[in-house]
Amino acid sequence: MGVTRGRAGRTAVVLQPSYLPWRGYFDLVDRADVFVFYDDVQYDKHGWRNRNRIKTANGVSWLTVPVHAHGAVESGTPIAEVAIDHRRDWVRAHAETLRHAYGRQPFYAFYGPLIASILERRHERLADLTIELTIALARQLGSTTEFVRSSEFPLNGRKTDRLLDLLERIGADHYVSGPSARAYIAPEQFDAAGITLEYAAYDYPPYAQPHPPYEPAVSIVDTLFALGPEAIHNIRARRSVEALIA
């Protein structure tokens, strides 16, 4: 993994790596020329780095990758250094849970084995697992986005300054962020750096899920197992309306 240097005029997205993330994450991947896994920032113990939600016959359930993260938050351990705890047979448990929850979905037979094969590689580091899964599923959605990791760069500054340093290094002049970032992003700093700033809106049509009622805030696997190759059209469906509103 490495960035193509010397190019300008690119759209970038920067997000922390997450385990089997939801549609909105892959929406941002789809918008980006270059997507940066922000893997050298502090691990957040109760976030999405090592877990996500799926639909089951008993309602929404969590899939959680066990990690050796005791004291990680207090010590400022970066995401890239968090190790997976393989003392429990969580790989088989996750594969079985996905099969029980989605085995009858139209496209489970196609994507299920792909996900299981990556889980079975027994990665040592959490980020290596989550990044490989994300790239593999993005490619299944037809993505040609370039992927890099922030830990590949000697970045300077803190918070927005650090983000802008990263964007400059990858030759980006347009940055797409999730809507929640409005609360802390300083747009004047992007203006000063000559980088345009866009906020994505997460708005996707419902589809037929197993085990009603419909729940939109679940892992991308739910969408893929239901829609297969059409999943990317679901993700893009309301983007033209979003552009008109913006």
VOGU-3710 file (C-alpha; in Angstrom, 3 decimals, decimal comma):
1> mgvtrgragr> 0,000/0,000/0,000  1,421/3,374/-1,000  0,286/6,690/-2,354  0,893/7,841/-5,907  2,870/11,038/-5,382  3,120/14,145/-7,486  -0,605/14,305/-8,319  -2,967/17,129/-7,453  -6,685/17,703/-7,834  -7,710/14,605/-5,928
11> tavvlqpsyl> -10,626/13,995/-3,592  -9,598/12,466/-0,272  -11,341/10,855/2,674  -9,613/10,124/5,994  -11,244/7,683/8,418  -10,148/5,383/11,208  -10,170/1,701/10,187  -13,246/-0,136/11,471  -14,459/-3,718/11,581  -16,912/-4,543/8,776
21> pwrgyfdlvd> -18,181/-0,933/8,710  -21,614/0,217/7,589  -22,826/1,612/4,249  -21,833/5,177/5,062  -18,176/4,194/5,355  -18,232/2,638/1,883  -20,124/5,647/0,558  -17,113/7,763/1,539  -14,753/5,210/-0,027  -16,764/5,489/-3,235
31> radvfvfydd> -16,456/9,296/-3,270  -12,672/9,294/-2,818  -9,801/9,170/-5,281  -7,598/8,331/-2,314  -8,869/6,943/0,985  -6,626/7,164/4,037  -6,999/4,741/6,922  -6,205/6,982/9,909  -4,435/4,211/11,785  -1,843/6,143/13,787
41> vqydkhgwrn> -4,321/8,000/16,015  -5,325/6,808/19,472  -7,372/3,636/19,756  -10,869/4,260/21,126  -11,949/1,339/23,251  -15,724/1,619/22,832  -15,871/2,767/19,216  -16,115/0,872/15,938  -12,482/-0,183/15,579  -13,097/-3,810/16,601
51> rnriktangv> -16,851/-4,289/16,380  -20,005/-3,766/14,368  -23,681/-4,654/14,324  -25,648/-7,175/12,271  -29,291/-8,286/12,095  -30,159/-11,663/13,616  -33,352/-13,529/14,443  -32,989/-12,159/17,979  -32,555/-8,551/16,887  -29,455/-6,441/16,366
61> swltvpvhah> -26,317/-8,188/17,596  -22,673/-7,159/17,940  -19,723/-8,882/16,286  -16,655/-7,986/18,355  -13,025/-8,866/17,645  -11,292/-9,458/21,010  -8,149/-7,364/21,413  -5,333/-6,834/23,876  -6,295/-3,261/24,652  -5,936/-3,021/28,431
71> gavesgtpia> -4,645/0,467/29,157  -4,605/1,364/25,453  -6,644/4,528/25,899  -4,704/5,690/28,948  -1,353/5,105/27,234  -2,433/6,616/23,904  -1,826/3,392/21,964  -2,380/4,006/18,220  -4,866/1,848/16,364  -2,098/0,286/14,248
81> evaidhrrdw> -0,457/-1,235/17,332  -3,500/-2,908/18,886  -3,142/-6,706/18,794  -5,927/-9,237/18,352  -6,553/-11,682/21,193  -6,660/-15,135/19,605  -7,056/-17,016/22,877  -10,766/-17,290/22,078  -12,065/-18,904/18,904  -13,796/-15,725/17,783
91> vrahaetlrh> -13,101/-16,379/14,078  -15,289/-19,465/13,990  -17,901/-17,729/16,140  -18,151/-14,762/13,764  -18,348/-16,970/10,685  -21,058/-19,102/12,282  -23,017/-16,064/13,451  -22,967/-14,604/9,941  -24,089/-17,927/8,457  -26,991/-18,291/10,907
101> aygrqpfyaf> -28,074/-14,664/10,416  -27,678/-14,412/6,636  -27,348/-17,922/5,239  -30,636/-17,630/3,341  -29,913/-14,209/1,889  -29,472/-14,130/-1,920  -25,768/-13,298/-1,960  -24,496/-14,922/1,223  -22,962/-17,808/-0,751  -20,824/-15,336/-2,705
111> ygpliasile> -19,591/-12,961/0,022  -19,685/-15,234/3,065  -16,701/-17,396/2,045  -14,660/-14,301/1,100  -15,149/-12,778/4,537  -14,470/-16,103/6,276  -11,241/-16,625/4,305  -9,882/-13,257/5,464  -10,886/-13,879/9,076  -9,128/-17,249/8,990
121> rrherladlt> -5,738/-15,653/8,251  -5,378/-14,900/11,968  -3,907/-11,416/11,625  -1,778/-10,304/14,540  -2,869/-6,651/14,426  -6,450/-5,430/14,419  -5,827/-2,751/11,784  -4,309/-5,262/9,374  -7,490/-7,328/9,582  -9,976/-4,481/9,335
131> ieltialarq> -8,124/-2,768/6,503  -7,848/-5,958/4,454  -11,552/-6,667/4,927  -12,526/-3,128/3,979  -10,426/-3,096/0,815  -11,679/-6,533/-0,243  -15,331/-5,524/0,183  -14,746/-2,164/-1,511  -13,325/-3,975/-4,526  -16,416/-6,191/-4,571
141> lgsttefvrs> -18,454/-2,981/-4,768  -16,429/-2,004/-7,835  -14,192/0,544/-6,118  -11,027/1,722/-7,874  -10,114/4,032/-4,975  -6,470/4,204/-3,922  -5,924/3,143/-0,291  -3,119/4,290/2,012  -2,443/4,337/5,745  -1,626/7,519/7,667
151> sefplngrkt> 1,144/5,631/9,483  3,074/5,655/6,191  3,744/9,392/6,572  5,809/11,470/9,044  2,985/13,863/9,885  3,328/17,142/11,765  0,979/19,083/14,012  -2,153/18,112/15,906  -5,818/17,732/14,990  -6,720/19,847/11,929
161> drlldlleri> -3,111/20,874/11,273  -2,129/17,218/11,169  -5,019/16,365/8,858  -4,092/19,185/6,492  -0,468/18,021/6,458  -1,691/14,566/5,455  -3,935/15,952/2,697  -1,046/17,988/1,298  1,227/14,951/1,247  -1,252/12,918/-0,803
171> gadhyvsgps> -1,936/15,776/-3,240  -5,593/16,313/-2,303  -7,435/19,563/-2,956  -10,910/18,335/-2,003  -11,833/16,681/1,296  -15,041/14,797/2,012  -16,076/14,285/5,615  -18,941/12,674/7,455  -21,633/15,085/8,718  -20,716/14,780/12,413
181> arayiapeqf> -17,361/16,476/11,736  -19,118/19,843/11,364  -18,906/20,092/15,161  -15,107/20,267/15,243  -13,684/20,966/11,764  -12,428/24,527/11,229  -13,400/25,335/7,607  -11,279/28,500/7,566  -8,143/26,354/7,912  -9,154/24,355/4,841
191> daagitleya> -9,823/27,570/2,933  -6,390/28,886/3,888  -4,805/25,638/2,672  -6,670/25,790/-0,652  -8,638/22,614/0,057  -12,382/22,542/-0,560  -14,477/20,907/2,134  -17,594/18,801/1,585  -19,858/17,030/4,060  -21,551/13,833/2,945
201> aydyppyaqp> -25,154/13,144/3,909  -25,978/9,593/4,974  -29,326/8,857/3,343  -29,956/5,476/1,759  -33,088/3,655/0,548  -34,295/0,692/2,613  -34,092/-2,829/1,231  -35,418/-6,244/2,224  -33,589/-7,385/5,352  -33,988/-10,662/7,190
211> hppyepavsi> -35,695/-10,476/10,572  -37,796/-7,254/10,382  -38,137/-4,445/11,341  -35,702/-2,662/9,058  -32,530/-1,404/10,720  -30,254/0,877/8,622  -27,333/1,193/11,061  -25,701/-2,199/10,542  -22,597/-3,555/8,839  -22,120/-3,446/5,070
221> vdtlfalgpe> -22,372/-7,240/5,079  -26,121/-6,876/5,625  -26,381/-4,809/2,422  -24,073/-7,047/0,406  -25,804/-10,271/1,394  -29,157/-8,751/0,396  -28,292/-6,817/-2,768  -25,033/-8,221/-4,101  -23,658/-6,186/-7,049  -26,603/-3,779/-6,741
231> aihnirarrs> -25,423/-2,648/-3,295  -23,363/0,189/-4,779  -26,486/1,593/-6,478  -28,253/1,622/-3,113  -25,330/3,578/-1,653  -25,350/6,113/-4,494  -29,135/6,335/-4,944  -29,821/9,672/-3,251  -26,533/11,429/-3,936  -27,994/13,618/-6,708
241> vealia> -30,668/14,863/-4,299  -27,950/15,573/-1,729  -26,047/17,644/-4,295  -29,147/19,735/-5,029  -29,706/20,387/-1,319  -26,049/21,350/-0,811
//
